[in-house]
Amino acid sequence: MNFLRGVMGGPSAGPQPSGADTIQKLCDRVASSTLLDDRRDAVRALKSLSKKYRLEVGIQAMEHLIHVLQTDRSDSEIIGYALDTLYNVISNDLEEEEQDDSEEENSAKQVDDLGSQFTEIFIKQQENVTLLLTLVEEFDFHVRWPGVKLLTSLLKQQGPQVQQIILVSPMGVSRLMDLLADSREVIRNDGVLLLQQLTKSNAAIQKIVAFENAFERLLDIITEEGNSDGGIVVEDCLLLLQNLLKNNNSNQNFFKEGSYIQRMKPWFEVGDDNCGWSAQKVTNLHLMLQLVRVLVSPTNPPGATSSCQKAMFHCGLLQQLCTILMATGVPADILTETINTVSEVIRGCQTNQDYFASVNAPSNPPRPAIVVLLMSMVNERQPFVLRCAVLYCFQCFLYKNQKGQGEIVSTLLPSTIDGNSVSAGQLLCGGLFSTDSLSNWCAAVALAHALQENATLKEQLLRVQLATSIGNPPVSLLQQCTNILSQGSKVQTRVGLLMLLCTWLSNCSIAVTHFLHNPANVPFLTGQIAENLGEEEQLVQGLCALLLGISIYYNDNSLENYRKEKLKQLIEKRIGRENFIEKLGFISKHELYSRAAQKPQPSFSSPDHMMFDHEFTKLVKELEGVISKAIYKSSEEDKKEEEVKKTLEQHDNIVTHYKKVIREQDQELEELKQQINTLTSQNEQLQATVTQQVSQIQQHKDQYNLLKVQLGKDTQHHNSHGETFQMNGIQTEEVSKLKEELEEWKNKHELLQGQLKEKDSVIEKLNSSQLEMGTTEQSSQTSKFGGLEHNNELQKELEMLRSQIQLQSVEISKLQMEKQKLQVMTTTADPMLGDSGATAATGSELEGRLEQEIKELKSQVKALSEEKESLKQHLDSSSSTVAILQDEKSKLQREVAESKKEQDDLLVLLADQDQKISALKIKLKDLGVPVEDEDDTESGDQGDEDEDGDEEEQD
């Protein structure tokens, strides 16, 4: 520990011997005492001495205190004392508070070194930090709170090292995130401070904290504390949110995707009054505005910035910021930061820029917000920071906004000037020619942004005429700018005007011609460049060289006296090429140029440093090299370059012509595609009708089959019922007849032989009738075969219908093939369009082919509709034939039923006659009359044959 003793500054700064002895005794008690109460009292005593004897306690007691944390975790009181003691030893906050203003800076450095060295000793063993993370998990207030404070102090002293230890420890960050959910506000608030230190400059920890639901918890705390009206807790939460979001694209995307931007809108719902702006509220609102700017910063990826800008517009956040912008009673620093925030929310976003253009100030009559802001910019009584913010807002409004640029320039043109109201163009012209050099510079830069990358507006601005004084003719704006330059005004004014002229003349040959048309401009520029002036004038010389170089590089040689070659010769004679290039290099070597090139927002420490604009630095970087090359080019090279330019222009004209032709043919192709789409839709409708007809035919077939089955069941049931009924009726009648006949047989025995003869004749008749029944059965079978033939005819007709449907599907496939051919022709039309010599012929030929294809498609559609109608008629006729067949089938079934009925009746009569004959034979036998029985004789013969067969088998 000898390296710590030098921090004390010698023996005079050391503690009293009694204090050192006391600390040594207390450390011995902590190390050797077996009773927990003794160790607790000793640690409590060390805590009380740690503020006064910080060095001694840190040197002698740190090891013992760490041992207490490891071994006495069951006692929360001693753990709390040990943590407090370590905090007093490591933290620099306590001694910084006790220091007076009269103390030297050397003592403050010694205090910082002391805390850093003790922290280094503590974290040398990584297990100590892991042990501290475990103690922070304890719910006991006397353990958790001092643990949070100690860990925060460690992060303040040795942030990167402690961050790395926490990052590699299991669930290290997740344990600390639980602090935000603690119901005790003291621990929760100190947990926010701990996470602030933990997330500083460490993207990995920032991502883990964000995905541990930090955004949700922090926004909940801000809402609970009252948003912008809250206390210092809101400030701490906002600082932590900035740590998580600044320069961290992953967390920014997560913040946007989680719909947390919408929850920022209530922050800016402030009243429109002069009261209620406390210092804490101003601080909170300032941080909230900075948090919005973090999400839409120009340094972020363009896609992420654009999505955040759109989300801010859709949730109403931009509208709320514009309300604050136009409100009264807002403090100046809040108003300035609000202007900067609105600037970056609308920068490069067309929707937001259009909305901002429609915002009006609550005045009578209402004025656009842009006009009100420009009035503040050109007013020299306004604060410098506010004027810079307004200029930045105007620049962001015009950034990639050709519509806004056109609206600003149109207010300068003669046809749109309104004498009753002040316009943006009038304010810019007024600031451009005022006596305040800062207003001149701001107005010149603002007007240059209105012309940025817009050649059309550069040409239109040449029409602007200014009335300088009564009785004198009007002067063009370009001429007035050069007049003020030649009058030798302030450096800031001349720099602003030269930046405007350089932006105006670049990429605009007509403006260069107008500039060179004034015979005094070129001598003025060459005179300024050739003179040897002081350091302040070197910047003006460099800008004059740039303007002259632009006049050479973008010169179209339309003025004979100021052709490129003559201007180069003039530079060679009066200035010298090397001297000219050296003066041109003054711009990029200037310190203020380097500052302006860093970021788009104009941030200057004083008005005198306001020299360069960020967009102008890009133009200088682009033109410096090409102008240097153009100065050293010979006339032949210039001629070649001009020829190349002419050929390029011709090529561009040809390209534009073909673009028009291609655009027209694209329109025609779109129309043809629409026609194809209509034809395909009609084709689909026809296919749908065909499928519908097929389904209808199938339904008819199913209905026919069902009718067939039902008719068969009904005939069977009807026949069985009729047979039973007939049998019963015949049996009753015949029984009565037999009784009568038996009585007659008893009474008239002598007539029996006659009746037998009669019965024999009846049997013969019945046999003949049975033969006739066989013929009737054959006829019925033939009728059945006829019905089957009708069914076969019906099946054939159905097969014909199916074949017709298949033919229709073939026609549809042909249509589809024609459609594909048409599509192929449309695709093959594209390379045909690129041929420069035959575009008109191919266009007309393509039109003819397409018209012919359309006619063929229409005729095919017409044929399809006719076939559809014929198919419908055929379907109706088939349905009628089906009905006729069903009628014939029913007639045949009735005839078959009648024939079956007749046959059954005859069979019943035969059976009855057989019974009567057998009964009569029995009676004759009873009477003693011999009667030959045919059955008996047959059975007798069979018996004899059987006996003969048995005897043969026995032999």
ABEGO torsion letter per residue (X at the ends): XAAAAAAAGEAAABBBAAAAAAAAAAAAAAAABABAAAAAAAAAAAAAAAAABAAAAAAAAAAAAAAAAAAAAABAAAAAAAAAAAAAAABAAAAAAABBAABBAAAAAAAAAAAAAAAAAAAABAAAAAAAAAAAABABAAAAAAAAAAAAAAAAABAAAAAAAAAABBGAAAAAAAAAABABAAAAAAAAAAAAAAABGBAAAAAAAAAAGAAAAAAAAAAAAGEAABBAAAAAAAAAAAAAABGBAAAAAAAAAAGAAAAAAAAABBBBBABGBBAAAAAAAAAAAAAAAAAABAABBAAAAAAAAAAAAAAGAAAAAAAAAABBGBBAAAAAAAAAAAAAAABGBAAAAAAAAABBBBBOBBBBAAAAAAAAAABAABBAAAAAAAAAAAAAAABGBAAAAAAAAAAABAAABBAABBBAAAAAAAAAABABAAAAAAAAAAAAAAABGBAAAAAAAAABBBBABBGBBBBBAAAAAAAAAAAGBBAAAAAAAAAAAAAAABGBAAAAAAAAABAAAAAAAAAAAABBBBAAAAAAAAAAAAAAAAAAAABAGABAAABAAAAAAAAAAAAEAAAAAAAAAAAAABAAAAAAAABABBBBABAAABABBAAAAAAAAAAAAAAAAAAABBAAAAAAAAAAAAAAAAAAAAAAAAAAAAAAAAAAAAAAAAAAAAAAAAAAAAAAAAAAAAAAAAAAAAAAAAAAAAAAAAAAAAAAAAAAAAAAAAAAAAAAAAAAAAAAAAABAAAAAAAAAAAAAAAAAAAAAAAAAAAAAAAAAAAAAAAAAAAAAAAAAAAAAAAAAAAAAAAAAAAAAAAAAAAAAAAAAAAAAABAAAAAAAAAAAAAAAAAAAAAAAAAAAAAAAAAAAAAAAAAAAAAAAAAAAAAAAAAAAAAAAAAAAAAAAAAAAAAAAAAAAAAAAAAAAAGBBBBBAAAAAAAAAAAAAAAAAAAAAX
